[in-house]
Amino acid sequence: MNVAQRFAQHALGTRFADIPDNAVAQAKTFILDSVGVGIAGSSVEGADRLLRVAAGWGDRREAQIWGRSDRLSAPAATFLNAWQMHNQEFDCLHEPAVVHAMASVLPAVLAAAEQRGGVTGRDLIVAVAVGVDIAAGLGLAARAGFRFFRPATAGGFGAVAAAGRILGLDADTMAAAFAWQLSQVSGTMQAHREGSPILPVQVGFNARAAMQSCEFARLGFAPATEVFEGPFGYLTLFEGEWDLTPVLRDLGRVWRIAEFSHKPFPAGRATHGGIEGVMALRERHGFTAADVSAIRVSAPSLIVRLVGRPVLRNPSASYARLCLGYAVAKVLQHGALDLAHFRGDALADPTTYQMAELVSLETNDNPDPNALAPQSVIVQLRDGRELGWHCETMLASPDRKLGRQDQMAKFSRCLDCSAEPITKQTGDRLIAVVDRLEEIADVTTVISLMAGAGGESED
């Protein structure tokens, strides 16, 4: 078998009974988290303009836009919902792979479910699990640093696997869909480097392409076969150095959804060590922002590359979310980091800029180009004291899981940011339905609640 055939076999051959209880539980946890984050993304600046553009891609009303009453064609809805999920840097991820797979996989799966109809909660869980396996697996195969925006590029292939399963593709057609996706895959790191709001749009492009790839694959065109491993295949062109052997060996044995991390703070994951360190030291020692003379963060090279950017006096929200100095400064000011700190006047607050100037970031001796940890934070106080913090594992990663109370607080805050109001009662019903997702006969129950419509039944 070539790799596309092997991935298709995994995507289509997996049964709900094959997935261990822990992975099922984690799938439900991250489905709920992703739904909340995607709903919150519906009110980000630019959402109305993107909605108008996406609405012009066809007059079919097949799939729901999260946090809104609007419905669009399945590819268009997938595009917009994927953008909403990643546009605040608040979505979950597989850290070793550095892939925000759910941002592509879940919008595609839910749009496909609405297209097909009659998709059960178990169907949804399995589709998410296999899609995440493939997206994260492609990231895990990489042996070099980023050149392309992996959450978008690898995420799109995971979306093909997940949506293709829901849409009933057979193995040959699924392999062909991967070939069609290779022809459409896109997204460089230039948008990340510049802090451009186009960065999350790239996730949307690849998620929409996944829906189109599943449709094109039915046409019977002769596809490329060495989609991933060929001399001009995905891994060679987009990752350069790679080894897929351990990933293929672990398919069906290791479930990547169980290895996911939450994002407890609404900023790039690479900022989270600095944020947590300052919060922990402040809680432990009781200093105020006025007491601080300098903050030094030491982290792997990937952290410096992703968020070690200069502080701007009036940054865009996209730039600020990927700027360690900005994020740490907001924590110094407010004791926490909130979605509101990346909206409106908060972005131009001169006090934030002054505090951000106190923050510096340096590379530690970890040689792994994809590592997020270990990280250390030193807070120097004006009285001469130096306070230190260190972590080997990031907060909300599998070995330091985010507690249920914190998960629910994050979900509630996200619903507060919906473009169209979603009541607490609807939010509570949504939590209850996802908690027993494996019992749900039709996932449109979940989708109706995501639109704030309330839903007609819970079965």
Buried (B, 14 or more C-beta within 10 A) or exposed (E): EBBBBBBBBBBBEBEBEBBEEEBBBBBBBBBBBBBBBBBBBBBBBBBEEBBEEBBEBEEBBBBBBBBBEBBBBBBBBBBBBBBBBBBBBBBBBBBBBBBBBBBBBBBBBBBBBBBBEEBBBBBBBBBBBBBBBBBBBBBBBBEEBBBBBBBBBBBBBBBBBBBBBBBEBEBBBBBBBBBBBBEBBBBBBEBBBBBBBBBBBBBBBBBBBBBBBBBBBEEEEEBBBBBBBBEEBBBBBBBEEBEBEEBBEBBBEBBBBBBBBBBBBBBBBBBBBBBBBBBBBBEEEEBEBEBBEBBBBBBBBBBBBBBBBEBBEEBBBBBBBBBBBBBBBBBBBBEEBBBBBBBEEBBEBEEBBBBBEBBBBEBBEBEEBBBBBBBBBBBBBEEEEEBEBEBEBBBBBBEBBBEEEBBBEBBBBBBBBBBBEBEEEBBEBBBEBBEEBBEBBBBBBBBBBBBBEEBEEBE
